[in-house]
Each structure stands twice: as structure tokens, then as C-alpha cells.
Amino acid sequence: MENTVVKILDDNGNLVEHNILFTFECEELGKSYIAYDGNAIGSVGEQTICVASYDPNVDLNKLEPVTDPEELKMVNDVINQIMED
């Protein structure tokens, strides 16, 4: 992937740059995902990681939220596996 940042509108309508941490695909669901920093530190000092689905053939800044509970579990499993390596 050639992009290293993604621009996302925040709750106030401001365009904020986020660092892309990694991308991955789920062949079973036929979707691509992007993990990016949340520009926030959690309560115990950990970096917040955000994930969204995207179409690799369309503008990377057009992200879709992941809301399905089973899909969220799969995404969390992938993130945990990547973070352990």
C-alpha cells in the first residue's frame, strides 16, 4: 500500500489525518479492511486502533464502519494476531 495516512472526518466535521497501521483482506467475507491509529491513548496507556472496511478500487478515504458483531469479532481476532507477532 502506498498511502501511509488516511483522512477522516471527526465528530466536529474536521478532516483529521490518521496513520495507517496495516490493511488486510477477508476472503470469506470478500472485504478489505484498514487499521489506523485513533489519535488517542487508552486509559492504561495503550494506542487506540480503529478499523473500517474499504473498497481497494475506490478512494481510500471512503471507509465503512464495521458494525456486525461476528465481523467485529473476526477483525479483533486479526488485530490480536498481528499485534502478537
Backbone hydrogen bonds, N-H to C=O, Kabsch-Sander energy under -0.5 kcal/mol:
donor,donor_aa,acceptor,acceptor_aa,energy
6,V,18,H,-2.4
8,I,6,V,-0.5
8,I,16,V,-2.7
10,D,14,N,-2.7
13,G,10,D,-1.9
16,V,8,I,-2.8
16,V,14,N,-0.7
18,H,6,V,-2.6
20,I,4,T,-2.6
21,L,19,N,-0.5
21,L,35,A,-2.7
22,F,35,A,-1.5
24,F,33,Y,-2.0
26,C,31,K,-2.9
27,E,25,E,-0.6
30,G,26,C,-1.7
31,K,26,C,-1.6
32,S,54,Y,-0.8
33,Y,24,F,-3.4
34,I,52,A,-2.6
35,A,22,F,-3.1
36,Y,50,C,-2.7
37,D,19,N,-2.3
38,G,48,T,-2.6
42,G,46,E,-3.7
45,G,42,G,-1.7
48,T,40,A,-2.1
50,C,36,Y,-3.1
52,A,34,I,-1.9
53,S,64,E,-2.7
54,Y,32,S,-2.2
58,V,55,D,-2.3
62,K,59,D,-1.9
63,L,61,N,-0.9
64,E,53,S,-2.9
66,V,51,V,-0.6
67,T,65,P,-0.7
72,L,68,D,-2.8
73,K,69,P,-2.0
74,M,70,E,-2.1
75,V,71,E,-2.5
76,N,72,L,-2.7
77,D,73,K,-2.4
78,V,74,M,-2.2
79,I,75,V,-2.6
80,N,76,N,-2.7
81,Q,77,D,-2.2
82,I,78,V,-2.6
83,M,79,I,-2.8
84,E,80,N,-1.6
85,D,81,Q,-1.2
